[in-house]
Amino acid sequence: MTAAPPVTPDTPDDVPPADPQGPRGLRDPRPAPEARTDFGEPEERTQEARAAQRELVAHTPGFIFSEAASFGGSLVGGAQHGVSAGGSARDVFMGGKTEIHHHGTAAGAAYASGEIPRQRLDALAGVFVQGPSFAAALARLRDERVLVLAGAHSTGRYAAALMLLHHLGVPAVHALSAETGPANLGAQLSAPGGHVLRDLPLSRNRPLRDTHLYAARDRLRKTDGYLVVTVENSPFLLGVTPSAWEPPEAADVLRAHLADLRKEPGDSTGLLTLGPVRDFLSRGAHRPSEVARFAVEVARFDGGAEAAARLADFGHAAVEQQCREWLSDPEATLRDKAFLISLAVFDQAPYVLAAEHADQLYVHFQRLQHPEQPPEIPVFGLAAETRLERARAEGEVRDEATEWGSVPQFTAYFKKENTPRLLLGEVWTGHPSARPALVSWLKELARDSRPVVRTRAAAAAALLARADLPSAVALLIDGWAVSKAFGPRVTAANTLTLAQLLDAPVVLRLLTQWCTDTHWARRWTAIRAFGLLTPLRPDLAGPALSALAARARAGGSGETEANNLIDSTALLLSVGARRGEMLSELVRLLHHDTASVRALALAAFVRACDNAEEGALVEWYADTGMYEEDSARDLATLWRTALGDRGHTRGALLALHTWVHLAERRADVAQALELLLPALLVTADDRKRLRHELLNLRAPDGGPRPPVADRLLGLLIPSTPDPSRS
């Protein structure tokens, strides 16, 4: 064990004063590296909105976007993975637990010690499916009297152990005490018949050796007994060759349960062909507890719409039940639960992130539960494969994008895609005592230097906001939003963006109100959130523009806020399906009675034009916009107005350079410019301005004027040769 590092106190930032420099015009502020902020301190190298939007999309877990597209009772669409289901009764055998949940007439309660009732064994035998490894295990047990049955967590190996003894015809089956250790195993085998020791805990200091089994076998020969010990796959079997448990197919297990429940011969065949049943079985193998519960729902099917809905909803309900059991299990350690929560936050991310931050959360849990003790983190523990197996998760090597290129990383993810959302919601609403630790931990993640960690903190907070928005805002989001520092405000904006994607209640109203809030940082957060949101939710472009224009109309924006306002408004023109509509709205704002609103429209248009990235406005115009009469007219109006407005002329000319340089590489852009340019020539000053700019244009590397500029000049002065052509 090592002592946990001290945690930096999470003190809230002081609320900064109002902008001291008064209102500024909404031109197109591009702060130089040495610029000063509104508060007289060096400006942070803040991230422009386009880059922030790309980062958000790159690092947000996939289940957020799939759930944003479609919520429902059944499992969310996408690849569903599962662990093989084993033969079991309708008792839900949960791997290493001694607790058993009963569903119907199932068998196999695990007593601390003593004989298992015969009727329970008979009931289990009525639904048990042997599976591919059962016969070989039975032959070994009959010959050796002692069998170590090893398999994955919660795959029905305990039910298999009981049935192995039952098939031998022993007069009784005794459940040994969970406190039995390898060294005193033989001493517990005094009664004749069968014995089962469920999930013997092993470790480096407590291995199961071959000598322990020899002693047990000698004792069993004297009493004519048999012993089955179940264990998870473990490296601490020294000299012991376990029998590997391979469970049967989920369809076979389901069929056996239905035959027992329905009783009518052949009745289960039709049930297995139902659409929801086929979908359930096609999502991969399932654990015995899940198959047993599903069998009960299938057996209740009466052909009605309500019964069909229950079947379709079963996957969702099963994951909810599993999450409750994980968090309420008294035998699971705080470290186990911390790993589950961390994996929910870092689902489909490198495993090392989930493991690293799970230990940080574990420290917070220890401080919360045992404040009088210094927290400790075990240096070594279970292998990654074992931890993931217990969490019903998987891992595989995937290429992870970094700023230097793709690198291979061992990526971990839950087998059921909706597990992270349900697990985090259960922690937040079902276990409020854990909130202080969870809140402190998420604040730590939000301060991390890695974009993926900060984005995952925002995604987790968004899920919490969907479950309980007022608490999430009070405990997390508002604290980030009012921070002086740039990073926490971005986390707040990301959180609110993702919360709106998840249809968390009243988020849109909150953002609209924050746009005109008295606190400058809340305004900044809401403005940035609208810019991030609209490319992902094009239907909200109209409300977003209204809120941003309302902020501009109020006036008083400092340079940083003005730049943010322009950035977010410019992003509205990146929404492909709504670009024509947004151009029309910006033209409408040119006639607004408030100068700051008109300035916002022009500055945002110029900012959107000065972009040659894939999917930029210039690409859309060349591909689609110039063929749409209204869009072409509105874009020309905005260009002409920006070029003729003293506050925006320089920025508009620089944006025109961007379009001309792109036209040199793309024929469609060159054609679009050739059609656009005549629409910009209304006055002699327009012609003079553009002629001067094209004559003096140079290549990006400082070389000669690009040939496309000459062709465009020909549209301005077709009969005049160019004496300055070098």
HELIX and SHEET records of a PDB file:
HELIX    1   1 ALA A   49  HIS A   59  1                                  11    
HELIX    2   2 GLY A   62  ALA A   69  1                                   8    
HELIX    3   3 ARG A  118  VAL A  127  1                                  10    
HELIX    4   4 PHE A  134  GLU A  144  1                                  11    
HELIX    5   5 ARG A  157  HIS A  167  1                                  11    
HELIX    6   6 PRO A  182  ASN A  184  5                                   3    
HELIX    7   7 GLY A  186  GLN A  188  5                                   3    
HELIX    8   8 ASP A  210  THR A  223  1                                  14    
HELIX    9   9 ALA A  250  ARG A  262  1                                  13    
HELIX   10  10 ASP A  267  LEU A  272  1                                   6    
HELIX   11  11 GLY A  275  SER A  282  1                                   8    
HELIX   12  12 PRO A  288  ALA A  299  1                                  12    
HELIX   13  13 ALA A  305  SER A  328  1                                  24    
HELIX   14  14 LEU A  334  VAL A  345  1                                  12    
HELIX   15  15 TYR A  351  GLN A  369  1                                  19    
HELIX   16  16 ALA A  384  ARG A  390  1                                   7    
HELIX   17  17 THR A  419  GLY A  430  1                                  12    
HELIX   18  18 PRO A  432  ALA A  434  5                                   3    
HELIX   19  19 ARG A  435  ALA A  446  1                                  12    
HELIX   20  20 PRO A  451  ALA A  467  1                                  17    
HELIX   21  21 LEU A  469  ALA A  472  1                                   4    
HELIX   22  22 VAL A  473  ILE A  477  3                                   5    
HELIX   23  23 ASP A  478  ALA A  481  1                                   4    
HELIX   24  24 PHE A  486  LEU A  501  1                                  16    
HELIX   25  25 VAL A  507  TRP A  514  1                                   8    
HELIX   26  26 TRP A  520  LEU A  533  1                                  14    
HELIX   27  27 PRO A  538  LEU A  540  5                                   3    
HELIX   28  28 ALA A  541  ALA A  554  1                                  14    
HELIX   29  29 GLU A  559  LEU A  571  1                                  13    
HELIX   30  30 LEU A  572  SER A  574  5                                   3    
HELIX   31  31 GLY A  576  ARG A  578  5                                   3    
HELIX   32  32 ARG A  579  LEU A  589  1                                  11    
HELIX   33  33 ALA A  595  CYS A  609  1                                  15    
HELIX   34  34 LEU A  617  ASP A  623  1                                   7    
HELIX   35  35 GLY A  625  TYR A  627  5                                   3    
HELIX   36  36 GLU A  629  GLY A  644  1                                  16    
HELIX   37  37 THR A  649  ARG A  665  1                                  17    
HELIX   38  38 ALA A  667  LEU A  676  1                                  10    
HELIX   39  39 LEU A  677  LEU A  680  5                                   4    
HELIX   40  40 ALA A  684  LEU A  695  1                                  12    
HELIX   41  41 PRO A  707  LEU A  716  1                                  10    
SHEET    1   A 2 THR A   2  ALA A   3  0                                        
SHEET    2   A 2 GLU A 376  ILE A 377 -1                                        
SHEET    1   B 2 VAL A  92  PHE A  93  0                                        
SHEET    2   B 2 ILE A 100  HIS A 101 -1                                        
SHEET    1   C 6 GLY A 114  GLU A 115  0                                        
SHEET    2   C 6 VAL A 173  ALA A 175 -1                                        
SHEET    3   C 6 GLY A 193  LEU A 197  1                                        
SHEET    4   C 6 GLY A 225  GLU A 232  1                                        
SHEET    5   C 6 VAL A 146  GLY A 151  1                                        
SHEET    6   C 6 SER A 243  ALA A 244  1                                        
SHEET    1   D 2 LEU A 208  ARG A 209  0                                        
SHEET    2   D 2 LEU A 237  LEU A 238  1                                        
SHEET    1   E 3 ALA A 349  PRO A 350  0                                        
SHEET    2   E 3 GLY A 405  PHE A 414 -1                                        
SHEET    3   E 3 ALA A 393  THR A 402 -1                                        
END                                                                             
